[in-house]
Every structure is written in structure tokens, then in C-alpha cells.
């Protein structure tokens, strides 16, 4: 049953300061692209009633490029991600994630900031953002603060977002020249499907040795998870059958897939292992099979 529309309040502020002022009072939550909230509304499951419409706010838009980083406004859409030349060239996993999120209507309306604060472990863009060492800006009436995106999600639908705070920007460091990028989303269909497993991986492998690596999975834990134990087992080592086998064993301990309506825990575990193995073998001819 659809939600009762007259029972909801939606206020459109004229500026970011006005929006933050409203969010500082009890009962108000932000409404951006609405791609998740409208699904809940149609299903009669949107329990919160008071929303601040931040969609028209220019302060939350725009993509700024500097020699060291690229900063995206929280309202940057998936379509805008795909259209930016710097992102296409230097952050291809994020662009691929954006291209595989919903259909064109969702990509035109859905936002990076909304994807983050919706806090779903099956979200498409967070694995890439984590792999790229993203930082996020949180703003309120008392000021703004930057923090690493890694560690922002503390549990299922839980995050380091204080009452009255709004995610306003996402910043990506431009320091991955020479790294190998790998993104895979496994779902029931090629398009408009929630992922069963999502995987973003980066590696820098000069001189036949893994100098650095990032491994991030979605849909296999209560939060999108960066597998630091697996990373540590690979870092500074030459890739071989032994190091890959060790990485596979550690991955099984680091993720915690579940059975749900979309998939089963054993399937998710096997797919995660397959994706990790495929990525490691794609790193090049330096892989020694012993």
C-alpha cells in the first residue's frame, strides 16, 4: 500500500545554510534524488514524515579538479560521474559502478551522497570509493569536518553521521597512476539489479611484487568491507600459488555473507573467492604458479 502523501512534509530551503538549520531541529531529514525513499513510499514503508529537499542546492553540486584531488558535490549524479573525463580516465571503477546502477532514470537522479548515507552494504559506488581512499565532508550549523570514508560505516545502516550533519562533498586523491583497476558486480541481471556480490580492487605491482593493494567487497558483510587482512597478506609479496591460496583462506574469515532473498551465503562466498582469484591472476605474467 502506498504511503499517504498528505501525511508527509517536504520543505525546500533557499540555501545550504537554511537546509542545515532545518536539519539541526528535531524531525527533519534530507531528501536528495529520492531514488530509495520513493521506493519505500510506494511500498508504504516510508515511516519518517518530515524532509528537507536539498536537490535544488547549487552548493552541493559541481566537480572540482586540482592537481592532487577531485572533489564531487554530494548531489553529483551517476550520469555526471560517467560524463567527467578525469573520472573516466583515473577512476574507472567508480564510472563503471555508476553505469551499472539502476537504469538511466536512476542514473540521472541518484546521487553519490545518497548512495553513501543510505548505508546499504549492497550499494554500487561505495566499494569503488573505498578502494580509491575517498574522504567525505560532513557539514552542520557548527561547521564542517573531513574524515576518511574508510570506517564511516560502523554497522548495518549505522555510520559516523551526527544528528544535524549532512554529507556535502566527496574527495578522491589523484595518486593511482600505474595501478591496476578491477570492478565486478554480480547480480541476477546485467542491469537494474541489486548486487549479490560487488568487488572493487586496486593493485600496484612493480618489479613482480605487490607494492600496495586495495580489496573491497559489497553484499558480503553488514557494511561494504575493505579486506585489510587479505591486503596485508599480499602487500610486499611476489604473487604465487601460495600467496593466492593464503589470500583466499583469509578472505573466508574476513567476510560474513548471509542468505537473503537475492542469494545464499555459500554462493556469495564462492563468488567472492572467484573474483579475488580472477583479479590476482589478472595482475600480469608476474604470477608464479609454483
N, C-alpha and C positions, 0 to 999 in steps of 0.2 A: 504494500500500500504506500502510495506516495506521501511525502511529508505535507503537512498543512501549511501552504505558503503564507497566509496572513499571520501565522504564528511566529514568523521569523522577522528579525530586524536586520537591515543592511544599510550602513551609513557610508557615504563616500566623502572622505576628507579632501581638503584642497591642497595639502602639503604633507610631507613626511612627518614634520613636527606635530601636525594635527593628528595624524594617524597614531603616532607614538603616545600622544596624550590620551587618546581614547583607549589604547591597549593598556595603559597604566591603570585604568579604572577596572573595577570588577566586572566580569561577564563578557568582555569583548575579545574576539579572536579574529585574526586576519583572514581575508578571503582574496586569493590571488587569481590564478587561472580557473580554479573551481573544478578541475577535471576529476578529482577524487571526491570532493564534497557533493557534487551534483549526483554522482552515483549513489551516495548514501541517501541523499534527498529523495531520489526516485524510488529507492527501496524502503523508504520510511524509517531509516536508521540514523538520520542526522539529528542527534539529540541536542546539540548545542544550538542556541537560538539567536545569538547576537554577534554580528560580523561587521568588520571594518573592511570595506572594499579598497584594497591597495592597488588594484590593476591599473588605474589611470596615473599613478605617481611616476613622474619622469625621473625622480631621484633614485628610483630602483631599477632604472633601465640603463642600457649602454654597455659597450665593451671597450675597455681602455687597455691599450698595449704600450708597454715600456720595454726597454732593453732587458729587464730582469724578470718581468712577470706579465700576465694578462689578467685583468680584473673584470669580472662579469657582474652586472647588476642582478639581484635576486630574481627579477622578473624576466630575465633572459629566457626566451623560449627555446624548445628543441630545434625548431626551424632556424632560428637565428644562430644557434650553435653550428649547425650544418653549413650555414652560409658564410661563416667567418674564415678567411683564408689562413690566418695564423693558427686557429684551432684545427683546421683541416690538415695543415702541414705538420704541426708539432704535437697535437693532442688527438690523434686519430681514434683512439679508443672512446673518448668522450663523444666524438662525432658519430661513431658507429652506434653507440648506445642510444644517442638521440634519434638516429634513423630507425631504430628498432623499437622505439617506444610508441605503442598505440598506432593509430593511423594519422593521416595528415591533419585532421581536425584537432586531435590531441597534441600533435607536434606544434601546431600553430598557437595553441592556448596554454599548454602545460609549461611550467617554469622549473628551472633548476632549483631555485629556493624552495618551491613547494615540494619537489621530489625529495629534498633533504629532510625538511621538517615533518613531512608525512611519516617519516621514520619507519617505512616498511623494509623488512630485510630482503624483499624481492624487488626493490626498486632498481631501475636500469642504470641510472647515471652515477650513483654513489660508489660502486666498485671502481669505476674509472677515476673518479675524483680522489678516492683514497690512494689509488696507485700513483697518481700524479702529485701526491703530497699537497693537496689543496689546503688552504686556510679559509676560514669564514669570519665575516664581521657580524657581530650581534649588536644591535642598537636599541636604546631605550631613552626615556626622558633624562636619565642621569648621564648619558654619554654612550660611547661605543667601545667595543673591545674586540680584538682579533684573537683567535685561537686556532690551533691545528684542527682540521676536520677529523683526523685520527683521534679516537677517544671521545668524540662528541656524542655518539650513541652509546648509552650505558646499559641498555636492556631493551626488551621488546617495547617499542613505542615510547621509550624513555630517552631523554637527551639532556645535555647541559645548557638548556634554554631556560633562563629565569623568567618569572612572571613579568609581563610587560615588555619583554625583549622581542625584537623582530630580526630575522636574518635578512641582512641588507646587501651583502656582497660576497662573492666567492673569488679567491685569488689563487692562481696557478703559477708556480715558478717555472721559468723557461730554462730548464737545466738538463734536459734529457736528450741532447744531441748524441747520436751514436747508440742509443738504446733500442732494443727490440720490443715492439708493442704487440700485444695479443689480446683480443677480446672475443668471447663467445657467449651467446645467450642461447640456452636450450629450453625450448618450450613446446607446447602441443602443436603450434603452428609457426610459420615463419614471420607472421605479422599479427598484431593486436592480440598478443597472448602474454599472460604473466609468466615470468620465468620459473622453470623448475630448478635450474641452476644457472647462475651468471658468473662469469670469470673474467677478470682483468689482470693482466700480468705484464711486467716490465723487467727487462734484464739488460745489464751492461756486461759484455763478455769479451774484454780484450785479452789477447795472448792466451786463448784457450782456458781462461779461468773466469769464474763468475765474480766480477768485482762488486756488483751490487744487484739487488733483485727486489721486486715488489710482487706479492701474490695476494689477490683479494677475491673473495667469493661472496656471492649473494644467494639467498634462499637455502642456506645450509646451516644457519645458526639463528639465534634470536635477533641478531643485528648483522649487517654487512660486515664481514670479518676479514681483517688482514692477518694472514697466517705467518706470524713473525717467527715461530719456531721452525717452520719449514724453510723460511727465508734464511735463517741463521745457519741451518744445516748445509745450505748451498753456497752461501757467501764465502768467497776466497778459496773455493774448491774447484778443481777440474771436474767437469761433468763426466760421469761414468755410469755404468750399470749399477755400481754400488751406491753412489751418491743419489741417483734417481730412486733406487729402491728405499733408501733411508728416508728420502723426502716423502715418498708415498706412505710409508709407515707412520711418519709424524703427522701427515695430513689427516689420517684416520682418527688421531687423537685430538686434533685441534678443531675439527668441525663437528657439529651435532645436528645432522639433518633429521627431519621428522616426517611422519606420514601425515598427509592432509589431502584435501580434495583434488589437488593438482598432481600429486605424485606420491611416491613412497620413499621412506628413508633409505632402504637398500639401493634403489635406483639412483637417488641423488648422490649417495656415496660413490657408487661406481662411476657415474658421470664425472664427478669431481676428480676422481683418480685418473680417469681417462684424459680429461682436459689438462691436468697438471703434466701428465706424461707426454702428451702431444706437444705442449708448449716447450718442455725441456728438450725434446728431440728436435724441435724446430730451431733451436738456438744456433745450429750450424754443424759443420763437419767436425767441430772440436769434440763432439760427444764420443767418448770412448766406451765401447760396449764390452770392454774387458775381454 
